[in-house]
Amino acid sequence: MLRKRAYDALRTDVLCVDAGDLLEAVADRLEKHLEKSPDMDAVVVTRQGRYMGIVSLRTLLGDLNDCALDASLRTSLGPGDFETVYKDACHHCMHRKVADAVRRDIPVVSPSEPLHQVLDAMIKADSRFAVVLEGSRLLGLVPLGEIFHELRHQQARKEDAAGG
């Protein structure tokens, strides 16, 4: 793994959205994107073409729940109307801009960054993704699953070499 770089685990099937897009539209696009790439459950958010952060499925759902739950608890009269109020709050929350839900603490790495350092940064940031930028140009994402795959592949090669 010492020879592998971020570029070796790079995924380019990345969905990019503008910071001004509504969460509802982003959720629709993400749902369609997941049909083609089920393991790429995040969108890259840009503002004026520059990287801003990521909204993953987990981030989106967590933000939606926090927003809707807070609104529902403030306006609900009790258990009898909570479901209706929560549903209306979810609808309202999905009409905010994606910039309101973006996670900005995702590790940003260069394509030549050693893969073990990318993994370390992802673990420290509690992130399933690292963003690969060359200058200000987005190249793609390194998902945790790709690093896992590389580690397993490397282990299988070692076992094959030891056995043969």
C-alpha positions in Angstrom: 0.0 0.0 0.0 3.0 2.3 0.3 3.3 2.6 -3.5 -0.4 3.3 -4.0 -1.5 6.8 -4.4 -4.9 8.6 -4.1 -5.1 8.5 -7.9 -5.0 4.7 -7.8 -8.2 4.6 -5.8 -9.9 7.5 -7.5 -13.5 7.3 -8.6 -14.6 9.7 -11.3 -18.3 8.8 -11.3 -19.0 11.7 -9.1 -22.2 13.7 -9.0 -21.5 17.5 -8.7 -24.1 20.0 -7.7 -24.2 23.8 -7.1 -24.4 25.2 -3.6 -27.5 27.1 -4.6 -29.4 24.0 -5.6 -32.3 22.9 -3.4 -31.9 19.9 -1.3 -35.0 18.3 -2.8 -33.4 18.6 -6.3 -30.1 17.2 -5.1 -31.9 14.3 -3.4 -33.6 13.5 -6.7 -30.3 13.6 -8.6 -28.6 11.5 -5.9 -31.4 8.9 -6.1 -30.9 8.5 -9.8 -27.1 8.5 -9.4 -27.3 5.7 -6.9 -29.0 3.5 -9.5 -25.8 3.6 -11.6 -23.2 3.8 -8.7 -24.8 2.4 -5.5 -21.6 2.9 -3.5 -21.1 6.6 -4.4 -23.7 7.9 -2.0 -22.4 11.5 -1.9 -22.5 14.6 -4.0 -19.7 17.2 -4.4 -20.9 20.7 -3.8 -19.4 23.5 -5.7 -19.8 27.3 -5.6 -19.0 29.1 -8.9 -17.2 25.9 -10.0 -14.9 25.7 -6.9 -15.1 22.8 -4.5 -17.0 23.6 -1.3 -17.7 20.3 0.4 -19.7 17.1 0.3 -23.2 16.1 1.1 -23.4 12.3 1.6 -26.6 10.4 2.0 -25.9 10.2 5.8 -25.3 13.9 5.9 -28.4 14.7 4.0 -30.6 12.5 6.2 -29.0 13.7 9.4 -29.5 17.3 8.4 -33.1 16.7 7.3 -33.9 14.9 10.6 -32.3 17.6 12.7 -34.1 20.4 10.8 -37.5 18.6 10.7 -37.3 17.3 14.2 -36.5 20.7 15.7 -39.3 22.3 13.7 -41.7 19.6 14.6 -41.0 19.7 18.3 -41.4 23.5 18.3 -44.7 23.5 16.5 -46.4 20.1 17.4 -49.3 20.1 19.8 -48.5 16.5 20.8 -48.5 12.9 19.7 -51.8 13.3 17.8 -50.4 15.7 15.2 -46.6 15.0 15.4 -46.5 12.8 12.2 -48.3 15.5 10.1 -46.1 18.3 11.5 -42.9 16.3 11.0 -43.9 15.5 7.4 -44.6 19.2 6.7 -41.3 20.1 8.3 -39.4 17.6 6.2 -41.0 19.2 3.1 -40.0 22.7 4.3 -36.4 21.5 5.1 -35.9 20.0 1.7 -36.5 23.4 0.1 -33.4 24.9 1.7 -30.2 25.2 -0.3 -27.7 22.3 -0.4 -25.1 24.8 1.0 -27.0 24.6 4.3 -26.2 20.9 4.7 -22.7 20.7 3.2 -20.0 19.0 5.2 -16.8 21.0 4.8 -14.4 18.9 6.9 -13.9 16.2 4.3 -10.2 15.5 3.7 -8.8 17.1 0.5 -5.8 15.3 -1.0 -3.7 15.6 -4.1 -3.6 12.7 -6.7 -0.1 11.8 -5.6 -0.9 11.6 -1.9 0.1 8.1 -0.5 -3.0 6.0 0.0 -2.1 5.2 3.6 -2.1 8.9 4.3 -5.4 9.3 2.6 -6.9 6.6 4.8 -5.4 8.2 7.9 -7.0 11.5 7.0 -10.3 9.9 6.3 -10.3 8.0 9.7 -9.3 11.2 11.6 -12.1 13.1 9.9 -14.6 10.3 10.3 -15.3 10.5 6.6 -16.1 7.8 4.1 -14.6 9.9 1.3 -11.6 12.0 0.5 -11.8 14.6 -2.3 -9.0 14.6 -4.8 -8.1 18.0 -6.2 -5.4 19.0 -8.6 -5.0 22.6 -7.9 -8.6 23.8 -7.8 -9.8 21.1 -10.3 -11.9 18.3 -9.0 -10.6 14.9 -10.2 -12.9 12.7 -8.1 -13.4 11.0 -4.8 -11.6 8.2 -3.0 -14.2 6.2 -1.2 -13.3 4.1 1.8 -14.6 1.0 -0.1 -11.9 1.5 -2.7 -9.1 1.6 -0.1 -10.6 -1.5 1.5 -10.7 -3.2 -1.9 -7.0 -2.3 -2.5 -6.0 -3.7 0.9 -7.8 -7.0 0.3 -6.3 -7.2 -3.2 -2.9 -6.6 -1.8 -3.4 -9.3 0.9 -4.5 -11.8 -1.7 -1.4 -11.2 -3.7 0.8 -11.8 -0.6 -1.0 -15.0 0.1 -0.7 -16.2 -3.5 3.1 -15.3 -3.4 3.6 -17.2 -0.1 1.6 -20.2 -1.3 3.2 -20.6 -4.7 
